[in-house]
Amino acid sequence: RDPSTEVFSYHQPPPPQPGSEEKKFGLGVTFKKSDGQGGMVVKRVKPEGAAAAAKALQAGDRVLSINGTALDEVTDAMQLHRLTHGHHNSVALLQVLRESGLKEEVIVIRGVKG
């Protein structure tokens, strides 16, 4: 066999069956209700969640945006869910305002456990 003439094919996985959703992973945080000050304030960081694993967020941090979408523009829970949840090992880039006033960008990798 001549390895230079071998043909490799890539088979895409089959699409999900109707009614079966692929599991989505969150950031591992809960937010307080909007206070009208911009963004959303982290109420709690779940100890086993992705944000805890990244040591990226703490209670009191104000998340201004996720992957470029300002949280001021989020109008309902489903829209927030679409921003915070994604495929395993997907990256969320968060613009965060710390309680100290420091503004930072942090990366959280969804599905990684703390």
ZAVEX-653720 format. One record per residue: residue in one letter; y, z negated, x of N, C-alpha, C in turn. Coordinates in nm, 2 decimals, padded with zeros to 4 digits, always signed. Atoms other than C-alpha are relative to their C-alpha. Example, Ala and Ser with C-alpha at 12.3 -4.5 7.8 and 13.67 -1.06 7.14 Angstrom:
<rs>
<r = A&nv = -00.12&nw = +00.00&nu = +00.09&cav = -00.45&caw = -00.78&cau = +01.23&cv = +00.12&cw = +00.00&cu = +00.09>
<r = S&nv = -00.11&nw = +00.00&nu = -00.09&cav = -00.11&caw = -00.71&cau = +01.37&cv = +00.11&cw = -00.08&cu = -00.08>
</rs>
This chain:
<rs>
<r = R&nv = -00.12&nw = +00.00&nu = +00.08&cav = +00.00&caw = +00.00&cau = +00.00&cv = +00.12&cw = +00.00&cu = +00.09>
<r = D&nv = -00.13&nw = -00.01&nu = -00.07&cav = +00.34&caw = +00.09&cau = +00.12&cv = +00.10&cw = -00.08&cu = -00.08>
<r = P&nv = -00.08&nw = +00.09&nu = +00.07&cav = +00.57&caw = -00.20&cau = +00.02&cv = +00.14&cw = +00.06&cu = -00.04>
<r = S&nv = -00.13&nw = -00.06&nu = +00.03&cav = +00.88&caw = +00.03&cau = +00.03&cv = -00.01&cw = +00.08&cu = -00.13>
<r = T&nv = +00.01&nw = -00.08&nu = +00.12&cav = +00.74&caw = +00.22&cau = -00.27&cv = -00.03&cw = -00.08&cu = -00.12>
<r = E&nv = +00.03&nw = +00.09&nu = +00.11&cav = +00.66&caw = -00.08&cau = -00.49&cv = +00.11&cw = -00.01&cu = -00.10>
<r = V&nv = -00.10&nw = +00.01&nu = +00.11&cav = +00.84&caw = -00.10&cau = -00.82&cv = +00.00&cw = -00.14&cu = -00.06>
<r = F&nv = -00.02&nw = +00.13&nu = +00.06&cav = +00.97&caw = -00.43&cau = -00.94&cv = +00.07&cw = +00.02&cu = -00.14>
<r = S&nv = -00.07&nw = +00.00&nu = +00.13&cav = +01.06&caw = -00.48&cau = -01.30&cv = +00.04&cw = -00.14&cu = -00.04>
<r = Y&nv = -00.05&nw = +00.13&nu = +00.05&cav = +01.26&caw = -00.76&cau = -01.46&cv = -00.01&cw = +00.01&cu = -00.15>
<r = H&nv = +00.02&nw = +00.01&nu = +00.15&cav = +01.16&caw = -00.86&cau = -01.81&cv = +00.10&cw = -00.11&cu = -00.05>
<r = Q&nv = -00.09&nw = +00.10&nu = +00.06&cav = +01.43&caw = -01.03&cau = -02.00&cv = -00.07&cw = -00.08&cu = -00.10>
<r = P&nv = +00.07&nw = +00.08&nu = +00.09&cav = +01.31&caw = -01.33&cau = -02.20&cv = +00.03&cw = +00.05&cu = -00.14>
<r = P&nv = -00.02&nw = -00.04&nu = +00.14&cav = +01.26&caw = -01.26&cau = -02.57&cv = +00.12&cw = -00.07&cu = -00.07>
<r = P&nv = -00.10&nw = +00.08&nu = +00.07&cav = +01.55&caw = -01.35&cau = -02.80&cv = -00.06&cw = -00.11&cu = -00.08>
<r = P&nv = +00.05&nw = +00.11&nu = +00.08&cav = +01.52&caw = -01.68&cau = -02.98&cv = -00.04&cw = +00.04&cu = -00.14>
<r = Q&nv = +00.04&nw = -00.03&nu = +00.14&cav = +01.34&caw = -01.68&cau = -03.31&cv = +00.10&cw = -00.04&cu = -00.09>
<r = P&nv = -00.10&nw = +00.05&nu = +00.10&cav = +01.56&caw = -01.70&cau = -03.61&cv = -00.03&cw = -00.14&cu = -00.04>
<r = G&nv = +00.01&nw = +00.14&nu = +00.04&cav = +01.63&caw = -02.06&cau = -03.70&cv = -00.03&cw = -00.09&cu = +00.12>
<r = S&nv = +00.03&nw = +00.08&nu = -00.11&cav = +01.54&caw = -02.18&cau = -03.35&cv = +00.12&cw = +00.01&cu = +00.10>
<r = E&nv = -00.11&nw = -00.01&nu = -00.10&cav = +01.85&caw = -02.26&cau = -03.14&cv = -00.04&cw = -00.06&cu = +00.13>
<r = E&nv = +00.03&nw = +00.05&nu = -00.13&cav = +01.84&caw = -02.31&cau = -02.77&cv = +00.08&cw = -00.13&cu = +00.02>
<r = K&nv = -00.06&nw = +00.14&nu = -00.02&cav = +01.92&caw = -02.67&cau = -02.67&cv = +00.13&cw = +00.01&cu = +00.07>
<r = K&nv = -00.13&nw = +00.01&nu = -00.07&cav = +02.28&caw = -02.73&cau = -02.58&cv = +00.02&cw = -00.14&cu = +00.06>
<r = F&nv = -00.02&nw = +00.13&nu = -00.07&cav = +02.39&caw = -03.01&cau = -02.35&cv = +00.15&cw = -00.03&cu = +00.00>
<r = G&nv = -00.14&nw = +00.04&nu = +00.01&cav = +02.72&caw = -03.20&cau = -02.38&cv = +00.05&cw = -00.06&cu = +00.13>
<r = L&nv = -00.06&nw = +00.06&nu = -00.12&cav = +02.95&caw = -03.37&cau = -02.14&cv = -00.03&cw = -00.15&cu = +00.02>
<r = G&nv = +00.04&nw = +00.14&nu = -00.01&cav = +02.83&caw = -03.72&cau = -02.22&cv = +00.12&cw = -00.09&cu = -00.02>
<r = V&nv = -00.11&nw = +00.08&nu = +00.03&cav = +03.16&caw = -03.85&cau = -02.35&cv = +00.03&cw = +00.00&cu = -00.15>
<r = T&nv = -00.05&nw = +00.00&nu = +00.13&cav = +03.31&caw = -03.95&cau = -02.68&cv = +00.15&cw = -00.02&cu = +00.01>
<r = F&nv = -00.15&nw = +00.00&nu = -00.01&cav = +03.68&caw = -03.90&cau = -02.76&cv = +00.05&cw = -00.09&cu = -00.12>
<r = K&nv = -00.08&nw = +00.07&nu = +00.11&cav = +03.93&caw = -04.11&cau = -02.96&cv = +00.06&cw = +00.10&cu = -00.09>
<r = K&nv = -00.07&nw = -00.10&nu = +00.09&cav = +04.10&caw = -03.95&cau = -03.26&cv = +00.13&cw = +00.03&cu = +00.07>
<r = S&nv = -00.12&nw = -00.05&nu = -00.06&cav = +04.40&caw = -03.75&cau = -03.16&cv = +00.12&cw = -00.10&cu = -00.03>
<r = D&nv = -00.11&nw = +00.09&nu = +00.02&cav = +04.71&caw = -03.96&cau = -03.10&cv = +00.13&cw = +00.07&cu = +00.01>
<r = G&nv = -00.12&nw = -00.08&nu = +00.01&cav = +04.95&caw = -03.67&cau = -03.10&cv = +00.07&cw = +00.01&cu = +00.14>
<r = Q&nv = -00.07&nw = +00.00&nu = -00.13&cav = +05.03&caw = -03.71&cau = -02.73&cv = -00.05&cw = +00.11&cu = +00.09>
<r = G&nv = +00.05&nw = -00.11&nu = -00.08&cav = +04.84&caw = -03.40&cau = -02.61&cv = -00.14&cw = -00.03&cu = +00.05>
<r = G&nv = +00.13&nw = +00.02&nu = -00.05&cav = +04.48&caw = -03.35&cau = -02.52&cv = -00.08&cw = -00.10&cu = -00.08>
<r = M&nv = +00.08&nw = +00.10&nu = +00.07&cav = +04.21&caw = -03.60&cau = -02.62&cv = -00.04&cw = -00.11&cu = +00.10>
<r = V&nv = +00.03&nw = +00.11&nu = -00.09&cav = +04.15&caw = -03.95&cau = -02.47&cv = -00.14&cw = -00.03&cu = -00.01>
<r = V&nv = +00.14&nw = +00.04&nu = -00.01&cav = +03.81&caw = -04.04&cau = -02.35&cv = -00.02&cw = -00.15&cu = -00.05>
<r = K&nv = +00.03&nw = +00.14&nu = +00.06&cav = +03.68&caw = -04.34&cau = -02.56&cv = -00.11&cw = -00.06&cu = +00.08>
<r = R&nv = +00.12&nw = +00.05&nu = -00.07&cav = +03.35&caw = -04.38&cau = -02.38&cv = -00.07&cw = +00.11&cu = +00.08>
<r = V&nv = +00.08&nw = -00.09&nu = -00.08&cav = +03.15&caw = -04.22&cau = -02.10&cv = -00.14&cw = -00.06&cu = -00.01>
<r = K&nv = +00.14&nw = +00.04&nu = +00.02&cav = +02.78&caw = -04.23&cau = -02.18&cv = -00.07&cw = -00.02&cu = +00.14>
<r = P&nv = +00.06&nw = +00.02&nu = -00.13&cav = +02.59&caw = -04.39&cau = -01.88&cv = -00.10&cw = +00.10&cu = +00.05>
<r = E&nv = +00.10&nw = -00.10&nu = -00.04&cav = +02.32&caw = -04.13&cau = -01.88&cv = +00.05&cw = +00.14&cu = -00.01>
<r = G&nv = -00.05&nw = -00.14&nu = +00.02&cav = +02.55&caw = -03.83&cau = -01.94&cv = +00.05&cw = +00.07&cu = +00.12>
<r = A&nv = -00.05&nw = -00.09&nu = -00.11&cav = +02.68&caw = -03.55&cau = -01.73&cv = +00.13&cw = -00.05&cu = +00.07>
<r = A&nv = -00.13&nw = +00.04&nu = -00.05&cav = +03.03&caw = -03.69&cau = -01.69&cv = -00.02&cw = -00.13&cu = +00.09>
<r = A&nv = +00.03&nw = +00.12&nu = -00.09&cav = +02.88&caw = -04.02&cau = -01.55&cv = -00.07&cw = +00.04&cu = +00.13>
<r = A&nv = +00.06&nw = -00.05&nu = -00.12&cav = +02.66&caw = -03.83&cau = -01.31&cv = +00.10&cw = +00.06&cu = +00.10>
<r = A&nv = -00.10&nw = -00.06&nu = -00.09&cav = +02.96&caw = -03.64&cau = -01.18&cv = +00.11&cw = -00.10&cu = +00.05>
<r = K&nv = -00.10&nw = +00.10&nu = -00.02&cav = +03.17&caw = -03.96&cau = -01.17&cv = +00.14&cw = +00.06&cu = -00.02>
<r = A&nv = -00.11&nw = -00.09&nu = +00.03&cav = +03.43&caw = -03.73&cau = -01.32&cv = +00.10&cw = -00.07&cu = -00.09>
<r = L&nv = -00.08&nw = +00.06&nu = +00.10&cav = +03.57&caw = -03.93&cau = -01.61&cv = -00.02&cw = -00.14&cu = -00.02>
<r = Q&nv = +00.01&nw = +00.14&nu = +00.04&cav = +03.64&caw = -04.28&cau = -01.73&cv = +00.08&cw = -00.02&cu = -00.13>
<r = A&nv = -00.07&nw = +00.03&nu = +00.12&cav = +03.75&caw = -04.44&cau = -02.05&cv = +00.15&cw = -00.01&cu = +00.03>
<r = G&nv = -00.15&nw = +00.00&nu = -00.02&cav = +04.13&caw = -04.39&cau = -02.09&cv = +00.05&cw = +00.13&cu = +00.05>
<r = D&nv = -00.05&nw = -00.13&nu = -00.05&cav = +04.14&caw = -04.05&cau = -01.92&cv = +00.03&cw = +00.09&cu = -00.12>
<r = R&nv = -00.04&nw = -00.09&nu = +00.10&cav = +04.31&caw = -03.78&cau = -02.12&cv = -00.04&cw = +00.14&cu = +00.04>
<r = V&nv = +00.05&nw = -00.14&nu = -00.03&cav = +04.13&caw = -03.44&cau = -02.12&cv = +00.10&cw = +00.09&cu = -00.07>
<r = L&nv = -00.10&nw = -00.10&nu = +00.05&cav = +04.40&caw = -03.17&cau = -02.16&cv = -00.06&cw = +00.13&cu = -00.04>
<r = S&nv = +00.06&nw = -00.13&nu = +00.03&cav = +04.17&caw = -02.87&cau = -02.15&cv = -00.14&cw = +00.00&cu = +00.05>
<r = I&nv = +00.14&nw = -00.02&nu = -00.05&cav = +03.81&caw = -02.76&cau = -02.11&cv = -00.02&cw = +00.15&cu = +00.01>
<r = N&nv = +00.02&nw = -00.15&nu = -00.04&cav = +03.74&caw = -02.42&cau = -01.94&cv = +00.12&cw = +00.08&cu = -00.05>
<r = G&nv = -00.12&nw = -00.07&nu = +00.03&cav = +04.10&caw = -02.32&cau = -02.00&cv = +00.05&cw = -00.01&cu = -00.14>
<r = T&nv = -00.04&nw = +00.01&nu = +00.14&cav = +04.12&caw = -02.40&cau = -02.37&cv = +00.06&cw = -00.14&cu = -00.02>
<r = A&nv = -00.07&nw = +00.13&nu = +00.02&cav = +04.38&caw = -02.67&cau = -02.45&cv = -00.05&cw = -00.07&cu = -00.12>
<r = L&nv = +00.06&nw = +00.08&nu = +00.11&cav = +04.24&caw = -02.95&cau = -02.66&cv = +00.11&cw = -00.02&cu = -00.11>
<r = D&nv = -00.11&nw = +00.01&nu = +00.11&cav = +04.58&caw = -02.95&cau = -02.85&cv = -00.03&cw = +00.11&cu = -00.10>
<r = E&nv = +00.02&nw = -00.11&nu = +00.09&cav = +04.46&caw = -02.62&cau = -03.00&cv = -00.13&cw = -00.02&cu = -00.08>
<r = V&nv = +00.13&nw = +00.02&nu = +00.07&cav = +04.12&caw = -02.77&cau = -03.12&cv = +00.04&cw = -00.06&cu = -00.14>
<r = T&nv = -00.03&nw = +00.05&nu = +00.14&cav = +04.14&caw = -02.81&cau = -03.50&cv = -00.11&cw = -00.06&cu = -00.08>
<r = D&nv = +00.11&nw = +00.06&nu = +00.07&cav = +03.79&caw = -02.92&cau = -03.60&cv = -00.11&cw = -00.04&cu = +00.09>
<r = A&nv = +00.11&nw = +00.05&nu = -00.08&cav = +03.48&caw = -03.09&cau = -03.48&cv = -00.09&cw = +00.11&cu = +00.06>
<r = M&nv = +00.08&nw = -00.11&nu = -00.05&cav = +03.28&caw = -02.77&cau = -03.45&cv = +00.06&cw = +00.07&cu = +00.12>
<r = Q&nv = -00.06&nw = -00.07&nu = -00.12&cav = +03.53&caw = -02.61&cau = -03.22&cv = -00.01&cw = -00.09&cu = +00.12>
<r = L&nv = +00.01&nw = +00.09&nu = -00.12&cav = +03.53&caw = -02.92&cau = -03.00&cv = -00.14&cw = +00.00&cu = +00.05>
<r = H&nv = +00.14&nw = -00.01&nu = -00.04&cav = +03.15&caw = -02.91&cau = -03.00&cv = -00.03&cw = +00.12&cu = +00.08>
<r = R&nv = +00.02&nw = -00.12&nu = -00.08&cav = +03.15&caw = -02.55&cau = -02.88&cv = +00.06&cw = -00.01&cu = +00.14>
<r = L&nv = -00.06&nw = +00.02&nu = -00.13&cav = +03.38&caw = -02.65&cau = -02.59&cv = -00.08&cw = -00.10&cu = +00.09>
<r = T&nv = +00.07&nw = +00.10&nu = -00.08&cav = +03.19&caw = -02.96&cau = -02.49&cv = -00.14&cw = +00.02&cu = +00.03>
<r = H&nv = +00.14&nw = -00.02&nu = -00.02&cav = +02.84&caw = -02.83&cau = -02.52&cv = -00.03&cw = +00.14&cu = +00.05>
<r = G&nv = +00.04&nw = -00.13&nu = -00.06&cav = +02.67&caw = -02.55&cau = -02.33&cv = -00.15&cw = -00.01&cu = +00.05>
<r = H&nv = +00.13&nw = -00.01&nu = -00.05&cav = +02.35&caw = -02.44&cau = -02.17&cv = -00.02&cw = -00.10&cu = +00.12>
<r = H&nv = +00.03&nw = +00.09&nu = -00.11&cav = +02.17&caw = -02.66&cau = -01.91&cv = +00.05&cw = +00.06&cu = +00.13>
<r = N&nv = -00.07&nw = -00.03&nu = -00.13&cav = +02.35&caw = -02.65&cau = -01.58&cv = +00.12&cw = +00.09&cu = -00.01>
<r = S&nv = -00.13&nw = -00.08&nu = +00.01&cav = +02.65&caw = -02.47&cau = -01.72&cv = +00.12&cw = -00.09&cu = +00.04>
<r = V&nv = -00.11&nw = +00.08&nu = -00.06&cav = +02.98&caw = -02.58&cau = -01.57&cv = +00.12&cw = -00.01&cu = -00.10>
<r = A&nv = -00.12&nw = +00.02&nu = +00.08&cav = +03.27&caw = -02.73&cau = -01.76&cv = +00.11&cw = -00.04&cu = +00.10>
<r = L&nv = -00.11&nw = +00.03&nu = -00.09&cav = +03.61&caw = -02.73&cau = -01.58&cv = +00.10&cw = -00.07&cu = -00.09>
<r = L&nv = -00.09&nw = +00.09&nu = +00.09&cav = +03.83&caw = -03.01&cau = -01.73&cv = +00.13&cw = -00.02&cu = +00.08>
<r = Q&nv = -00.13&nw = +00.04&nu = -00.05&cav = +04.20&caw = -03.06&cau = -01.67&cv = +00.02&cw = -00.14&cu = -00.06>
<r = V&nv = +00.00&nw = +00.14&nu = +00.04&cav = +04.24&caw = -03.44&cau = -01.68&cv = +00.13&cw = -00.06&cu = +00.04>
<r = L&nv = -00.11&nw = +00.09&nu = -00.04&cav = +04.54&caw = -03.67&cau = -01.69&cv = -00.05&cw = -00.14&cu = +00.00>
<r = R&nv = +00.04&nw = +00.14&nu = -00.02&cav = +04.45&caw = -04.01&cau = -01.55&cv = +00.10&cw = -00.09&cu = -00.06>
<r = E&nv = -00.09&nw = +00.10&nu = +00.05&cav = +04.60&caw = -04.33&cau = -01.69&cv = +00.11&cw = -00.03&cu = +00.10>
<r = S&nv = -00.10&nw = +00.02&nu = -00.10&cav = +04.78&caw = -04.35&cau = -01.36&cv = +00.11&cw = +00.11&cu = +00.00>
<r = G&nv = -00.09&nw = -00.11&nu = +00.00&cav = +04.96&caw = -04.03&cau = -01.44&cv = -00.04&cw = +00.12&cu = +00.09>
<r = L&nv = +00.05&nw = -00.11&nu = -00.09&cav = +04.77&caw = -03.82&cau = -01.18&cv = -00.07&cw = +00.10&cu = -00.08>
<r = K&nv = +00.07&nw = -00.11&nu = +00.07&cav = +04.66&caw = -03.48&cau = -01.31&cv = -00.10&cw = +00.06&cu = +00.09>
<r = E&nv = +00.11&nw = -00.05&nu = -00.08&cav = +04.33&caw = -03.35&cau = -01.18&cv = -00.08&cw = +00.10&cu = -00.07>
<r = E&nv = +00.11&nw = -00.08&nu = +00.06&cav = +04.07&caw = -03.08&cau = -01.24&cv = -00.13&cw = -00.05&cu = +00.05>
<r = V&nv = +00.13&nw = +00.05&nu = -00.04&cav = +03.72&caw = -03.20&cau = -01.25&cv = -00.11&cw = +00.09&cu = -00.06>
<r = I&nv = +00.11&nw = -00.08&nu = +00.04&cav = +03.39&caw = -03.03&cau = -01.28&cv = -00.11&cw = -00.09&cu = -00.05>
<r = V&nv = +00.11&nw = +00.07&nu = +00.06&cav = +03.11&caw = -03.15&cau = -01.51&cv = -00.11&cw = +00.10&cu = -00.02>
<r = I&nv = +00.11&nw = -00.09&nu = +00.02&cav = +02.77&caw = -02.98&cau = -01.50&cv = -00.09&cw = -00.05&cu = -00.11>
<r = R&nv = +00.08&nw = +00.05&nu = +00.12&cav = +02.60&caw = -03.01&cau = -01.84&cv = -00.15&cw = -00.01&cu = +00.03>
<r = G&nv = +00.14&nw = +00.02&nu = -00.01&cav = +02.25&caw = -03.14&cau = -01.86&cv = -00.04&cw = -00.09&cu = +00.12>
<r = V&nv = +00.03&nw = +00.08&nu = -00.11&cav = +02.27&caw = -03.34&cau = -01.54&cv = +00.01&cw = -00.15&cu = -00.05>
<r = K&nv = +00.00&nw = +00.14&nu = +00.05&cav = +02.18&caw = -03.71&cau = -01.61&cv = +00.06&cw = -00.09&cu = +00.11>
<r = G&nv = -00.07&nw = +00.10&nu = -00.09&cav = +02.38&caw = -04.00&cau = -01.47&cv = -00.10&cw = -00.11&cu = +00.05>
</rs>
